[in-house]
Amino acid sequence: MADEDERDEIPEMGEEEEAWEEPAEVDGLPDGNTTTFVGGFSPVTSVAEALTRLKHRDDQIVVLPGTYETGVKLDATAHAGLRFLGSAVGYNAAEGPTTSAAVVFKGPLEIEYSIPEQKREEPAADDDDDGKPKGPGEPPRPLTIGHMTFLKGVVTKELAHARVHNVVFGERYVTATPGTPGAPGAATEEEPTWVQCRGLSTTVFEDCHVYGQRNSAVYCYPHSRVVFNGCVIEAAQRPPPPPPPEARGKKKKIVRPPTPPPAVPAEASECEVGVHCDDASAKFTGCTIRGFDIGACLNDVCKGTTFERCTVSEIYTVGFLLSNGASAAIRKNVVKLCGRETVVVGERCHPTLRDNILVGNARVARGAVATGICDNVLGLGGQAWNEEGQFVLKGFRTVDNDPSIVKPKKVVEDE
């Protein structure tokens, strides 16, 4: 009987009534970051309209594949933290998702800088809830731009800071004669076909491709502090000739001839200078510069400008041209296939020229300071001399082979 009484006292499952909870109000709660699509299926057809829908610093704008007639103007201050990306995946009804589509803007990219508004800061408490002292807030993330093409190049204004990655500037083939006003596709100052970096700009370019069609592909203004990592900078080419008339209409498959190996250009290119630094403090790391009349031209002091682990090849005249007292740092680069000298150090220049592989000749002017030149290798029997024809042996070592060609080692199999 005692067991039956205890069994009666145990409440059955599900008999207790749960306390009713009122639903929480969500109107006053902050919403999360948003993604706005432009083009394609989206009702938003322009980037300007998408910018008006931004609510938070870490919002995202994704541009769907297509060709857009206008350019893009962004503010590195007002749009700090924004991720402006192009969608590299399109959709084909027959093949499904495809990566052949691209985001192309016919206008230029302009990155501006505006003075941030001065907000009144409220006094913060000395300690947080855990008893730990509160530190300063994290700085906002920079404006991020990636995975798209701008046919008219980019201009980074003074003090602008952004991160640009996997972006193509310019066109591979020349669309009009450079400098011809009014011609279709001709470049103007408002719509450049190269990369312009204004003074005190700290924009970072990573894995970008730049095609130059005018005086210079990349121009760094005085005191510019931009950074280029792993970028390819090359001159635009003339369009290939059309196939012969007898080849049209035939069902035979035309086999294209193999791509010729790199060589010294036989004539001047469509773009004179690859990188032109005018008393700038730019940094180039792991970049490739090819196909220009002059690879890199450094004018004035250029204190802080560095070229490290870059490859300069297929140059019509000079690979590195230092003039007017340039004192840049050029370290661990490879310069080859130049029509004249690989490096020319002008008067009053005091560069740091160290650990470079120069496949060809080098020239040092009479008034240059050579104390920073050391441990450079001149390949294929290259020579270094000054303007009077006297050989300058200090800092250069001549070898008969091409040190830039690294042959694979033979694998020795164990018996």
Buried (B, 14 or more C-beta within 10 A) or exposed (E): EEEEEEEEEEEEEEEEEEEEEEEEEEEEEEEEEEEBBBBBEBEBEBBEEBBEEBEEBBBBBBBBBBEBEEBBBBBBBBBBBBBBBBBBEBEEEEEEEEEEBBBBBBBBBBBBBEEEEEEEEEEEEEEEEEEEEEEEEEEEEBBBBBBBBBBBBBBBBBBBBBBBBBBBBBBEEBBBEBEEEEEEBBBEEEBBBBBBBBBBBBBBBBBBBBBBBBBBBBBBBBBBBBBBBBBBBBBBBEEEEEEEEEEEEEEEEEEEEEEEEEEBBEEEBBBBBBBBBBBBBBBBBBBBBBBBBBBBBBBBBBEBBBBBBBBBBBBBBBBBBBBBBBBBBBBBBBBBBBBBBBBBBBBBBBBBBBBBBBBBBBBBBEEBBBEBBBEBBBBBEBBBBBEEEEEBEEBBBBBEEEBBEEEEEEEEEEE
